Amino acid sequence: MPQVQEQRLRRSAQTTEAESDFLVEPFRDPAKAFDPTELIIDAIARELSRRCGGNFVLNRMEAAAHFARLLSTRTTARNAQMNAHQLD
């Protein structure tokens, strides 16, 4: 029963569209690209639970927010790098 409840809670804590832009393309076989977003968010949520306890849904929401912040930082850095090349 706890697994079923956990799966339902995972579905209810959906990630945003911006978070799903994270794609990993293996060097050896780019055709096997995958989106590790859910795995990363789950890992962060598990670590939050381990260190701080708390509610699974809230930890997952917090984890999604941290992941979104990491992606926005990555996007901001990439945009700054592209803008620097355009100034040349």
PDB file of N, CA, C and O in Angstrom:
ATOM      1  N   MET A   1       0.803  -1.211   0.000  1.00  0.00           N
ATOM      2  CA  MET A   1       0.000   0.000   0.000  1.00  0.00           C
ATOM      3  C   MET A   1       0.851   1.284   0.000  1.00  0.00           C
ATOM      4  O   MET A   1       0.512   2.219  -0.725  1.00  0.00           O
ATOM      5  N   PRO A   2       1.948   1.368   0.787  1.00  0.00           N
ATOM      6  CA  PRO A   2       2.746   2.590   0.767  1.00  0.00           C
ATOM      7  C   PRO A   2       3.329   2.905  -0.609  1.00  0.00           C
ATOM      8  O   PRO A   2       3.437   4.077  -0.969  1.00  0.00           O
ATOM      9  N   GLN A   3       3.711   1.873  -1.396  1.00  0.00           N
ATOM     10  CA  GLN A   3       4.252   2.127  -2.724  1.00  0.00           C
ATOM     11  C   GLN A   3       3.214   2.754  -3.647  1.00  0.00           C
ATOM     12  O   GLN A   3       3.536   3.662  -4.413  1.00  0.00           O
ATOM     13  N   VAL A   4       1.991   2.286  -3.581  1.00  0.00           N
ATOM     14  CA  VAL A   4       0.918   2.834  -4.410  1.00  0.00           C
ATOM     15  C   VAL A   4       0.690   4.297  -4.057  1.00  0.00           C
ATOM     16  O   VAL A   4       0.544   5.144  -4.938  1.00  0.00           O
ATOM     17  N   GLN A   5       0.661   4.580  -2.769  1.00  0.00           N
ATOM     18  CA  GLN A   5       0.461   5.963  -2.326  1.00  0.00           C
ATOM     19  C   GLN A   5       1.619   6.839  -2.785  1.00  0.00           C
ATOM     20  O   GLN A   5       1.403   7.964  -3.234  1.00  0.00           O
ATOM     21  N   GLU A   6       2.834   6.340  -2.677  1.00  0.00           N
ATOM     22  CA  GLU A   6       4.003   7.106  -3.106  1.00  0.00           C
ATOM     23  C   GLU A   6       3.948   7.401  -4.602  1.00  0.00           C
ATOM     24  O   GLU A   6       4.281   8.507  -5.028  1.00  0.00           O
ATOM     25  N   GLN A   7       3.528   6.415  -5.407  1.00  0.00           N
ATOM     26  CA  GLN A   7       3.413   6.626  -6.849  1.00  0.00           C
ATOM     27  C   GLN A   7       2.363   7.684  -7.163  1.00  0.00           C
ATOM     28  O   GLN A   7       2.566   8.509  -8.054  1.00  0.00           O
ATOM     29  N   ARG A   8       1.260   7.671  -6.453  1.00  0.00           N
ATOM     30  CA  ARG A   8       0.232   8.697  -6.664  1.00  0.00           C
ATOM     31  C   ARG A   8       0.755  10.072  -6.308  1.00  0.00           C
ATOM     32  O   ARG A   8       0.494  11.044  -7.016  1.00  0.00           O
ATOM     33  N   LEU A   9       1.495  10.158  -5.209  1.00  0.00           N
ATOM     34  CA  LEU A   9       2.038  11.442  -4.788  1.00  0.00           C
ATOM     35  C   LEU A   9       3.068  11.955  -5.790  1.00  0.00           C
ATOM     36  O   LEU A   9       3.157  13.157  -6.040  1.00  0.00           O
ATOM     37  N   ARG A  10       3.840  11.039  -6.359  1.00  0.00           N
ATOM     38  CA  ARG A  10       4.815  11.456  -7.364  1.00  0.00           C
ATOM     39  C   ARG A  10       4.122  12.067  -8.572  1.00  0.00           C
ATOM     40  O   ARG A  10       4.559  13.087  -9.104  1.00  0.00           O
ATOM     41  N   ARG A  11       3.038  11.430  -8.999  1.00  0.00           N
ATOM     42  CA  ARG A  11       2.301  11.969 -10.150  1.00  0.00           C
ATOM     43  C   ARG A  11       1.706  13.325  -9.837  1.00  0.00           C
ATOM     44  O   ARG A  11       1.616  14.179 -10.718  1.00  0.00           O
ATOM     45  N   SER A  12       1.299  13.537  -8.592  1.00  0.00           N
ATOM     46  CA  SER A  12       0.675  14.812  -8.237  1.00  0.00           C
ATOM     47  C   SER A  12       1.697  15.931  -8.099  1.00  0.00           C
ATOM     48  O   SER A  12       1.340  17.106  -8.191  1.00  0.00           O
ATOM     49  N   ALA A  13       2.955  15.591  -7.882  1.00  0.00           N
ATOM     50  CA  ALA A  13       4.007  16.600  -7.756  1.00  0.00           C
ATOM     51  C   ALA A  13       4.743  16.714  -9.085  1.00  0.00           C
ATOM     52  O   ALA A  13       5.933  16.412  -9.165  1.00  0.00           O
ATOM     53  N   GLN A  14       4.048  17.144 -10.116  1.00  0.00           N
ATOM     54  CA  GLN A  14       4.609  17.222 -11.464  1.00  0.00           C
ATOM     55  C   GLN A  14       5.661  18.318 -11.554  1.00  0.00           C
ATOM     56  O   GLN A  14       5.611  19.312 -10.830  1.00  0.00           O
ATOM     57  N   THR A  15       6.607  18.119 -12.450  1.00  0.00           N
ATOM     58  CA  THR A  15       7.630  19.121 -12.677  1.00  0.00           C
ATOM     59  C   THR A  15       7.140  20.116 -13.717  1.00  0.00           C
ATOM     60  O   THR A  15       6.204  19.835 -14.465  1.00  0.00           O
ATOM     61  N   THR A  16       7.775  21.277 -13.758  1.00  0.00           N
ATOM     62  CA  THR A  16       7.374  22.302 -14.715  1.00  0.00           C
ATOM     63  C   THR A  16       7.948  21.984 -16.091  1.00  0.00           C
ATOM     64  O   THR A  16       8.835  21.142 -16.232  1.00  0.00           O
ATOM     65  N   GLU A  17       7.437  22.657 -17.079  1.00  0.00           N
ATOM     66  CA  GLU A  17       7.883  22.436 -18.453  1.00  0.00           C
ATOM     67  C   GLU A  17       9.356  22.784 -18.618  1.00  0.00           C
ATOM     68  O   GLU A  17      10.072  22.103 -19.353  1.00  0.00           O
ATOM     69  N   ALA A  18       9.820  23.842 -17.939  1.00  0.00           N
ATOM     70  CA  ALA A  18      11.220  24.244 -18.058  1.00  0.00           C
ATOM     71  C   ALA A  18      12.150  23.167 -17.526  1.00  0.00           C
ATOM     72  O   ALA A  18      13.255  22.998 -18.042  1.00  0.00           O
ATOM     73  N   GLU A  19      11.724  22.435 -16.504  1.00  0.00           N
ATOM     74  CA  GLU A  19      12.568  21.401 -15.914  1.00  0.00           C
ATOM     75  C   GLU A  19      12.748  20.222 -16.862  1.00  0.00           C
ATOM     76  O   GLU A  19      13.739  19.500 -16.758  1.00  0.00           O
ATOM     77  N   SER A  20      11.817  20.013 -17.776  1.00  0.00           N
ATOM     78  CA  SER A  20      11.899  18.859 -18.659  1.00  0.00           C
ATOM     79  C   SER A  20      12.818  19.107 -19.852  1.00  0.00           C
ATOM     80  O   SER A  20      12.940  18.238 -20.715  1.00  0.00           O
ATOM     81  N   ASP A  21      13.468  20.267 -19.924  1.00  0.00           N
ATOM     82  CA  ASP A  21      14.384  20.573 -21.016  1.00  0.00           C
ATOM     83  C   ASP A  21      15.772  19.987 -20.783  1.00  0.00           C
ATOM     84  O   ASP A  21      16.666  20.192 -21.603  1.00  0.00           O
ATOM     85  N   PHE A  22      15.966  19.279 -19.710  1.00  0.00           N
ATOM     86  CA  PHE A  22      17.255  18.710 -19.350  1.00  0.00           C
ATOM     87  C   PHE A  22      17.381  17.348 -20.007  1.00  0.00           C
ATOM     88  O   PHE A  22      16.713  16.398 -19.598  1.00  0.00           O
ATOM     89  N   LEU A  23      18.226  17.241 -21.014  1.00  0.00           N
ATOM     90  CA  LEU A  23      18.338  16.004 -21.783  1.00  0.00           C
ATOM     91  C   LEU A  23      19.790  15.532 -21.770  1.00  0.00           C
ATOM     92  O   LEU A  23      20.706  16.321 -22.003  1.00  0.00           O
ATOM     93  N   VAL A  24      19.994  14.262 -21.501  1.00  0.00           N
ATOM     94  CA  VAL A  24      21.328  13.669 -21.504  1.00  0.00           C
ATOM     95  C   VAL A  24      21.432  12.780 -22.737  1.00  0.00           C
ATOM     96  O   VAL A  24      20.645  11.852 -22.919  1.00  0.00           O
ATOM     97  N   GLU A  25      22.408  13.078 -23.572  1.00  0.00           N
ATOM     98  CA  GLU A  25      22.664  12.266 -24.764  1.00  0.00           C
ATOM     99  C   GLU A  25      23.984  11.528 -24.552  1.00  0.00           C
ATOM    100  O   GLU A  25      25.042  12.157 -24.560  1.00  0.00           O
ATOM    101  N   PRO A  26      23.945  10.218 -24.365  1.00  0.00           N
ATOM    102  CA  PRO A  26      25.196   9.470 -24.167  1.00  0.00           C
ATOM    103  C   PRO A  26      26.133   9.631 -25.361  1.00  0.00           C
ATOM    104  O   PRO A  26      25.694   9.599 -26.510  1.00  0.00           O
ATOM    105  N   PHE A  27      27.413   9.802 -25.085  1.00  0.00           N
ATOM    106  CA  PHE A  27      28.403   9.979 -26.157  1.00  0.00           C
ATOM    107  C   PHE A  27      28.451   8.770 -27.085  1.00  0.00           C
ATOM    108  O   PHE A  27      28.599   8.915 -28.298  1.00  0.00           O
ATOM    109  N   ARG A  28      28.328   7.593 -26.516  1.00  0.00           N
ATOM    110  CA  ARG A  28      28.445   6.379 -27.320  1.00  0.00           C
ATOM    111  C   ARG A  28      27.222   6.113 -28.186  1.00  0.00           C
ATOM    112  O   ARG A  28      27.331   5.499 -29.247  1.00  0.00           O
ATOM    113  N   ASP A  29      26.050   6.577 -27.733  1.00  0.00           N
ATOM    114  CA  ASP A  29      24.831   6.321 -28.495  1.00  0.00           C
ATOM    115  C   ASP A  29      23.821   7.453 -28.259  1.00  0.00           C
ATOM    116  O   ASP A  29      22.915   7.309 -27.439  1.00  0.00           O
ATOM    117  N   PRO A  30      23.972   8.578 -28.972  1.00  0.00           N
ATOM    118  CA  PRO A  30      23.088   9.726 -28.777  1.00  0.00           C
ATOM    119  C   PRO A  30      21.610   9.409 -29.011  1.00  0.00           C
ATOM    120  O   PRO A  30      20.738  10.135 -28.534  1.00  0.00           O
ATOM    121  N   ALA A  31      21.331   8.345 -29.733  1.00  0.00           N
ATOM    122  CA  ALA A  31      19.937   7.971 -29.977  1.00  0.00           C
ATOM    123  C   ALA A  31      19.249   7.511 -28.691  1.00  0.00           C
ATOM    124  O   ALA A  31      18.021   7.461 -28.628  1.00  0.00           O
ATOM    125  N   LYS A  32      20.025   7.180 -27.684  1.00  0.00           N
ATOM    126  CA  LYS A  32      19.467   6.725 -26.407  1.00  0.00           C
ATOM    127  C   LYS A  32      19.393   7.858 -25.395  1.00  0.00           C
ATOM    128  O   LYS A  32      19.592   7.641 -24.200  1.00  0.00           O
ATOM    129  N   ALA A  33      19.110   9.049 -25.864  1.00  0.00           N
ATOM    130  CA  ALA A  33      18.990  10.218 -24.988  1.00  0.00           C
ATOM    131  C   ALA A  33      17.836  10.017 -24.006  1.00  0.00           C
ATOM    132  O   ALA A  33      16.843   9.357 -24.315  1.00  0.00           O
ATOM    133  N   PHE A  34      17.990  10.596 -22.828  1.00  0.00           N
ATOM    134  CA  PHE A  34      16.941  10.483 -21.811  1.00  0.00           C
ATOM    135  C   PHE A  34      16.896  11.735 -20.956  1.00  0.00           C
ATOM    136  O   PHE A  34      17.851  12.510 -20.905  1.00  0.00           O
ATOM    137  N   ASP A  35      15.788  11.915 -20.297  1.00  0.00           N
ATOM    138  CA  ASP A  35      15.583  13.056 -19.408  1.00  0.00           C
ATOM    139  C   ASP A  35      15.664  12.557 -17.958  1.00  0.00           C
ATOM    140  O   ASP A  35      14.751  11.871 -17.497  1.00  0.00           O
ATOM    141  N   PRO A  36      16.741  12.890 -17.233  1.00  0.00           N
ATOM    142  CA  PRO A  36      16.918  12.395 -15.869  1.00  0.00           C
ATOM    143  C   PRO A  36      16.245  13.265 -14.811  1.00  0.00           C
ATOM    144  O   PRO A  36      16.517  13.110 -13.621  1.00  0.00           O
ATOM    145  N   THR A  37      15.377  14.169 -15.227  1.00  0.00           N
ATOM    146  CA  THR A  37      14.764  15.116 -14.300  1.00  0.00           C
ATOM    147  C   THR A  37      14.139  14.428 -13.094  1.00  0.00           C
ATOM    148  O   THR A  37      14.427  14.789 -11.953  1.00  0.00           O
ATOM    149  N   GLU A  38      13.289  13.442 -13.341  1.00  0.00           N
ATOM    150  CA  GLU A  38      12.601  12.774 -12.226  1.00  0.00           C
ATOM    151  C   GLU A  38      13.588  12.070 -11.298  1.00  0.00           C
ATOM    152  O   GLU A  38      13.416  12.085 -10.079  1.00  0.00           O
ATOM    153  N   LEU A  39      14.619  11.455 -11.871  1.00  0.00           N
ATOM    154  CA  LEU A  39      15.620  10.772 -11.052  1.00  0.00           C
ATOM    155  C   LEU A  39      16.377  11.756 -10.164  1.00  0.00           C
ATOM    156  O   LEU A  39      16.640  11.471  -8.996  1.00  0.00           O
ATOM    157  N   ILE A  40      16.723  12.907 -10.720  1.00  0.00           N
ATOM    158  CA  ILE A  40      17.456  13.920  -9.961  1.00  0.00           C
ATOM    159  C   ILE A  40      16.574  14.493  -8.851  1.00  0.00           C
ATOM    160  O   ILE A  40      17.018  14.641  -7.713  1.00  0.00           O
ATOM    161  N   ILE A  41      15.327  14.814  -9.186  1.00  0.00           N
ATOM    162  CA  ILE A  41      14.409  15.354  -8.185  1.00  0.00           C
ATOM    163  C   ILE A  41      14.174  14.336  -7.069  1.00  0.00           C
ATOM    164  O   ILE A  41      14.141  14.699  -5.893  1.00  0.00           O
ATOM    165  N   ASP A  42      14.011  13.064  -7.435  1.00  0.00           N
ATOM    166  CA  ASP A  42      13.842  12.014  -6.421  1.00  0.00           C
ATOM    167  C   ASP A  42      15.062  11.921  -5.515  1.00  0.00           C
ATOM    168  O   ASP A  42      14.924  11.767  -4.301  1.00  0.00           O
ATOM    169  N   ALA A  43      16.265  12.015  -6.102  1.00  0.00           N
ATOM    170  CA  ALA A  43      17.487  11.929  -5.299  1.00  0.00           C
ATOM    171  C   ALA A  43      17.581  13.095  -4.318  1.00  0.00           C
ATOM    172  O   ALA A  43      17.959  12.909  -3.162  1.00  0.00           O
ATOM    173  N   ILE A  44      17.240  14.289  -4.778  1.00  0.00           N
ATOM    174  CA  ILE A  44      17.267  15.460  -3.897  1.00  0.00           C
ATOM    175  C   ILE A  44      16.224  15.305  -2.797  1.00  0.00           C
ATOM    176  O   ILE A  44      16.506  15.596  -1.634  1.00  0.00           O
ATOM    177  N   ALA A  45      15.027  14.851  -3.146  1.00  0.00           N
ATOM    178  CA  ALA A  45      13.956  14.673  -2.155  1.00  0.00           C
ATOM    179  C   ALA A  45      14.339  13.616  -1.115  1.00  0.00           C
ATOM    180  O   ALA A  45      14.068  13.790   0.073  1.00  0.00           O
ATOM    181  N   ARG A  46      14.960  12.533  -1.553  1.00  0.00           N
ATOM    182  CA  ARG A  46      15.400  11.498  -0.608  1.00  0.00           C
ATOM    183  C   ARG A  46      16.443  12.050   0.361  1.00  0.00           C
ATOM    184  O   ARG A  46      16.415  11.754   1.556  1.00  0.00           O
ATOM    185  N   GLU A  47      17.365  12.855  -0.170  1.00  0.00           N
ATOM    186  CA  GLU A  47      18.396  13.436   0.695  1.00  0.00           C
ATOM    187  C   GLU A  47      17.790  14.440   1.672  1.00  0.00           C
ATOM    188  O   GLU A  47      18.210  14.512   2.827  1.00  0.00           O
ATOM    189  N   LEU A  48      16.808  15.212   1.218  1.00  0.00           N
ATOM    190  CA  LEU A  48      16.099  16.117   2.133  1.00  0.00           C
ATOM    191  C   LEU A  48      15.412  15.325   3.239  1.00  0.00           C
ATOM    192  O   LEU A  48      15.443  15.722   4.404  1.00  0.00           O
ATOM    193  N   SER A  49      14.791  14.203   2.875  1.00  0.00           N
ATOM    194  CA  SER A  49      14.130  13.357   3.872  1.00  0.00           C
ATOM    195  C   SER A  49      15.134  12.785   4.856  1.00  0.00           C
ATOM    196  O   SER A  49      14.882  12.746   6.061  1.00  0.00           O
ATOM    197  N   ARG A  50      16.275  12.342   4.341  1.00  0.00           N
ATOM    198  CA  ARG A  50      17.294  11.746   5.199  1.00  0.00           C
ATOM    199  C   ARG A  50      17.866  12.759   6.182  1.00  0.00           C
ATOM    200  O   ARG A  50      18.064  12.454   7.358  1.00  0.00           O
ATOM    201  N   ARG A  51      18.128  13.969   5.690  1.00  0.00           N
ATOM    202  CA  ARG A  51      18.770  14.978   6.530  1.00  0.00           C
ATOM    203  C   ARG A  51      17.790  15.753   7.401  1.00  0.00           C
ATOM    204  O   ARG A  51      18.117  16.140   8.523  1.00  0.00           O
ATOM    205  N   CYS A  52      16.580  15.978   6.877  1.00  0.00           N
ATOM    206  CA  CYS A  52      15.651  16.881   7.559  1.00  0.00           C
ATOM    207  C   CYS A  52      14.340  16.230   7.965  1.00  0.00           C
ATOM    208  O   CYS A  52      13.551  16.838   8.688  1.00  0.00           O
ATOM    209  N   GLY A  53      14.091  15.003   7.514  1.00  0.00           N
ATOM    210  CA  GLY A  53      12.802  14.372   7.782  1.00  0.00           C
ATOM    211  C   GLY A  53      11.730  15.055   6.949  1.00  0.00           C
ATOM    212  O   GLY A  53      12.012  15.546   5.856  1.00  0.00           O
ATOM    213  N   GLY A  54      10.531  15.089   7.444  1.00  0.00           N
ATOM    214  CA  GLY A  54       9.476  15.822   6.771  1.00  0.00           C
ATOM    215  C   GLY A  54       8.587  14.981   5.890  1.00  0.00           C
ATOM    216  O   GLY A  54       8.634  13.751   5.909  1.00  0.00           O
ATOM    217  N   ASN A  55       7.793  15.660   5.135  1.00  0.00           N
ATOM    218  CA  ASN A  55       6.740  15.103   4.308  1.00  0.00           C
ATOM    219  C   ASN A  55       7.274  14.811   2.907  1.00  0.00           C
ATOM    220  O   ASN A  55       7.987  15.634   2.333  1.00  0.00           O
ATOM    221  N   PHE A  56       6.938  13.656   2.358  1.00  0.00           N
ATOM    222  CA  PHE A  56       7.426  13.273   1.032  1.00  0.00           C
ATOM    223  C   PHE A  56       7.018  14.279  -0.039  1.00  0.00           C
ATOM    224  O   PHE A  56       7.843  14.673  -0.863  1.00  0.00           O
ATOM    225  N   VAL A  57       5.768  14.693  -0.036  1.00  0.00           N
ATOM    226  CA  VAL A  57       5.275  15.619  -1.065  1.00  0.00           C
ATOM    227  C   VAL A  57       5.979  16.963  -0.949  1.00  0.00           C
ATOM    228  O   VAL A  57       6.399  17.535  -1.955  1.00  0.00           O
ATOM    229  N   LEU A  58       6.110  17.468   0.271  1.00  0.00           N
ATOM    230  CA  LEU A  58       6.776  18.759   0.449  1.00  0.00           C
ATOM    231  C   LEU A  58       8.255  18.678   0.085  1.00  0.00           C
ATOM    232  O   LEU A  58       8.795  19.602  -0.523  1.00  0.00           O
ATOM    233  N   ASN A  59       8.914  17.579   0.452  1.00  0.00           N
ATOM    234  CA  ASN A  59      10.321  17.416   0.083  1.00  0.00           C
ATOM    235  C   ASN A  59      10.471  17.345  -1.430  1.00  0.00           C
ATOM    236  O   ASN A  59      11.431  17.879  -1.987  1.00  0.00           O
ATOM    237  N   ARG A  60       9.534  16.693  -2.090  1.00  0.00           N
ATOM    238  CA  ARG A  60       9.589  16.592  -3.544  1.00  0.00           C
ATOM    239  C   ARG A  60       9.361  17.960  -4.201  1.00  0.00           C
ATOM    240  O   ARG A  60      10.009  18.297  -5.191  1.00  0.00           O
ATOM    241  N   MET A  61       8.447  18.727  -3.646  1.00  0.00           N
ATOM    242  CA  MET A  61       8.212  20.076  -4.173  1.00  0.00           C
ATOM    243  C   MET A  61       9.454  20.948  -3.969  1.00  0.00           C
ATOM    244  O   MET A  61       9.848  21.702  -4.859  1.00  0.00           O
ATOM    245  N   GLU A  62      10.058  20.835  -2.791  1.00  0.00           N
ATOM    246  CA  GLU A  62      11.277  21.605  -2.523  1.00  0.00           C
ATOM    247  C   GLU A  62      12.404  21.155  -3.459  1.00  0.00           C
ATOM    248  O   GLU A  62      13.148  21.984  -3.983  1.00  0.00           O
ATOM    249  N   ALA A  63      12.523  19.860  -3.661  1.00  0.00           N
ATOM    250  CA  ALA A  63      13.548  19.330  -4.564  1.00  0.00           C
ATOM    251  C   ALA A  63      13.342  19.851  -5.985  1.00  0.00           C
ATOM    252  O   ALA A  63      14.307  20.215  -6.657  1.00  0.00           O
ATOM    253  N   ALA A  64      12.099  19.888  -6.444  1.00  0.00           N
ATOM    254  CA  ALA A  64      11.800  20.407  -7.781  1.00  0.00           C
ATOM    255  C   ALA A  64      12.185  21.877  -7.886  1.00  0.00           C
ATOM    256  O   ALA A  64      12.680  22.318  -8.924  1.00  0.00           O
ATOM    257  N   ALA A  65      11.961  22.631  -6.821  1.00  0.00           N
ATOM    258  CA  ALA A  65      12.338  24.050  -6.819  1.00  0.00           C
ATOM    259  C   ALA A  65      13.860  24.211  -6.887  1.00  0.00           C
ATOM    260  O   ALA A  65      14.363  25.073  -7.608  1.00  0.00           O
ATOM    261  N   HIS A  66      14.589  23.385  -6.139  1.00  0.00           N
ATOM    262  CA  HIS A  66      16.056  23.448  -6.188  1.00  0.00           C
ATOM    263  C   HIS A  66      16.564  23.063  -7.572  1.00  0.00           C
ATOM    264  O   HIS A  66      17.489  23.688  -8.090  1.00  0.00           O
ATOM    265  N   PHE A  67      15.971  22.048  -8.167  1.00  0.00           N
ATOM    266  CA  PHE A  67      16.390  21.625  -9.498  1.00  0.00           C
ATOM    267  C   PHE A  67      16.097  22.720 -10.528  1.00  0.00           C
ATOM    268  O   PHE A  67      16.912  22.972 -11.415  1.00  0.00           O
ATOM    269  N   ALA A  68      14.949  23.359 -10.414  1.00  0.00           N
ATOM    270  CA  ALA A  68      14.608  24.455 -11.332  1.00  0.00           C
ATOM    271  C   ALA A  68      15.615  25.596 -11.192  1.00  0.00           C
ATOM    272  O   ALA A  68      16.002  26.217 -12.183  1.00  0.00           O
ATOM    273  N   ARG A  69      16.032  25.866  -9.960  1.00  0.00           N
ATOM    274  CA  ARG A  69      17.029  26.920  -9.731  1.00  0.00           C
ATOM    275  C   ARG A  69      18.354  26.543 -10.385  1.00  0.00           C
ATOM    276  O   ARG A  69      19.006  27.385 -11.004  1.00  0.00           O
ATOM    277  N   LEU A  70      18.752  25.277 -10.250  1.00  0.00           N
ATOM    278  CA  LEU A  70      19.986  24.821 -10.897  1.00  0.00           C
ATOM    279  C   LEU A  70      19.907  24.961 -12.411  1.00  0.00           C
ATOM    280  O   LEU A  70      20.869  25.391 -13.048  1.00  0.00           O
ATOM    281  N   LEU A  71      18.767  24.602 -12.987  1.00  0.00           N
ATOM    282  CA  LEU A  71      18.602  24.732 -14.437  1.00  0.00           C
ATOM    283  C   LEU A  71      18.607  26.186 -14.875  1.00  0.00           C
ATOM    284  O   LEU A  71      19.177  26.515 -15.915  1.00  0.00           O
ATOM    285  N   SER A  72      17.984  27.056 -14.101  1.00  0.00           N
ATOM    286  CA  SER A  72      17.951  28.471 -14.488  1.00  0.00           C
ATOM    287  C   SER A  72      19.347  29.066 -14.405  1.00  0.00           C
ATOM    288  O   SER A  72      19.698  29.920 -15.220  1.00  0.00           O
ATOM    289  N   THR A  73      20.151  28.637 -13.440  1.00  0.00           N
ATOM    290  CA  THR A  73      21.533  29.100 -13.336  1.00  0.00           C
ATOM    291  C   THR A  73      22.321  28.641 -14.552  1.00  0.00           C
ATOM    292  O   THR A  73      23.102  29.405 -15.120  1.00  0.00           O
ATOM    293  N   ARG A  74      22.115  27.394 -14.946  1.00  0.00           N
ATOM    294  CA  ARG A  74      22.794  26.836 -16.118  1.00  0.00           C
ATOM    295  C   ARG A  74      22.379  27.600 -17.376  1.00  0.00           C
ATOM    296  O   ARG A  74      23.223  27.923 -18.211  1.00  0.00           O
ATOM    297  N   THR A  75      21.091  27.888 -17.512  1.00  0.00           N
ATOM    298  CA  THR A  75      20.580  28.603 -18.680  1.00  0.00           C
ATOM    299  C   THR A  75      21.114  30.026 -18.712  1.00  0.00           C
ATOM    300  O   THR A  75      21.480  30.529 -19.775  1.00  0.00           O
ATOM    301  N   THR A  76      21.161  30.679 -17.555  1.00  0.00           N
ATOM    302  CA  THR A  76      21.676  32.043 -17.475  1.00  0.00           C
ATOM    303  C   THR A  76      23.145  32.084 -17.879  1.00  0.00           C
ATOM    304  O   THR A  76      23.557  32.971 -18.627  1.00  0.00           O
ATOM    305  N   ALA A  77      23.935  31.134 -17.394  1.00  0.00           N
ATOM    306  CA  ALA A  77      25.353  31.082 -17.746  1.00  0.00           C
ATOM    307  C   ALA A  77      25.534  30.825 -19.230  1.00  0.00           C
ATOM    308  O   ALA A  77      26.394  31.433 -19.867  1.00  0.00           O
ATOM    309  N   ARG A  78      24.726  29.925 -19.790  1.00  0.00           N
ATOM    310  CA  ARG A  78      24.816  29.613 -21.217  1.00  0.00           C
ATOM    311  C   ARG A  78      24.442  30.841 -22.047  1.00  0.00           C
ATOM    312  O   ARG A  78      25.102  31.130 -23.045  1.00  0.00           O
ATOM    313  N   ASN A  79      23.394  31.568 -21.652  1.00  0.00           N
ATOM    314  CA  ASN A  79      22.984  32.763 -22.376  1.00  0.00           C
ATOM    315  C   ASN A  79      24.053  33.846 -22.310  1.00  0.00           C
ATOM    316  O   ASN A  79      24.298  34.536 -23.300  1.00  0.00           O
ATOM    317  N   ALA A  80      24.691  34.003 -21.151  1.00  0.00           N
ATOM    318  CA  ALA A  80      25.757  34.996 -21.004  1.00  0.00           C
ATOM    319  C   ALA A  80      26.931  34.640 -21.905  1.00  0.00           C
ATOM    320  O   ALA A  80      27.541  35.522 -22.510  1.00  0.00           O
ATOM    321  N   GLN A  81      27.250  33.353 -21.995  1.00  0.00           N
ATOM    322  CA  GLN A  81      28.333  32.901 -22.844  1.00  0.00           C
ATOM    323  C   GLN A  81      28.007  33.163 -24.318  1.00  0.00           C
ATOM    324  O   GLN A  81      28.875  33.586 -25.082  1.00  0.00           O
ATOM    325  N   MET A  82      26.767  32.914 -24.712  1.00  0.00           N
ATOM    326  CA  MET A  82      26.362  33.155 -26.103  1.00  0.00           C
ATOM    327  C   MET A  82      26.391  34.638 -26.419  1.00  0.00           C
ATOM    328  O   MET A  82      26.809  35.035 -27.507  1.00  0.00           O
ATOM    329  N   ASN A  83      25.946  35.471 -25.467  1.00  0.00           N
ATOM    330  CA  ASN A  83      25.955  36.916 -25.687  1.00  0.00           C
ATOM    331  C   ASN A  83      27.379  37.454 -25.800  1.00  0.00           C
ATOM    332  O   ASN A  83      27.628  38.382 -26.570  1.00  0.00           O
ATOM    333  N   ALA A  84      28.303  36.889 -25.051  1.00  0.00           N
ATOM    334  CA  ALA A  84      29.709  37.318 -25.125  1.00  0.00           C
ATOM    335  C   ALA A  84      30.278  37.021 -26.507  1.00  0.00           C
ATOM    336  O   ALA A  84      31.048  37.818 -27.042  1.00  0.00           O
ATOM    337  N   HIS A  85      29.908  35.890 -27.086  1.00  0.00           N
ATOM    338  CA  HIS A  85      30.393  35.553 -28.422  1.00  0.00           C
ATOM    339  C   HIS A  85      29.784  36.464 -29.479  1.00  0.00           C
ATOM    340  O   HIS A  85      30.422  36.746 -30.493  1.00  0.00           O
ATOM    341  N   GLN A  86      28.559  36.929 -29.256  1.00  0.00           N
ATOM    342  CA  GLN A  86      27.922  37.819 -30.227  1.00  0.00           C
ATOM    343  C   GLN A  86      28.551  39.188 -30.228  1.00  0.00           C
ATOM    344  O   GLN A  86      28.496  39.896 -31.234  1.00  0.00           O
ATOM    345  N   LEU A  87      29.159  39.581 -29.095  1.00  0.00           N
ATOM    346  CA  LEU A  87      29.808  40.890 -29.033  1.00  0.00           C
ATOM    347  C   LEU A  87      31.137  40.918 -29.773  1.00  0.00           C
ATOM    348  O   LEU A  87      31.632  41.995 -30.107  1.00  0.00           O
ATOM    349  N   ASP A  88      31.719  39.763 -30.035  1.00  0.00           N
ATOM    350  CA  ASP A  88      33.023  39.705 -30.714  1.00  0.00           C
ATOM    351  C   ASP A  88      32.922  40.125 -32.149  1.00  0.00           C
ATOM    352  O   ASP A  88      33.926  40.133 -32.862  1.00  0.00           O
TER     353      ASP A  88
END
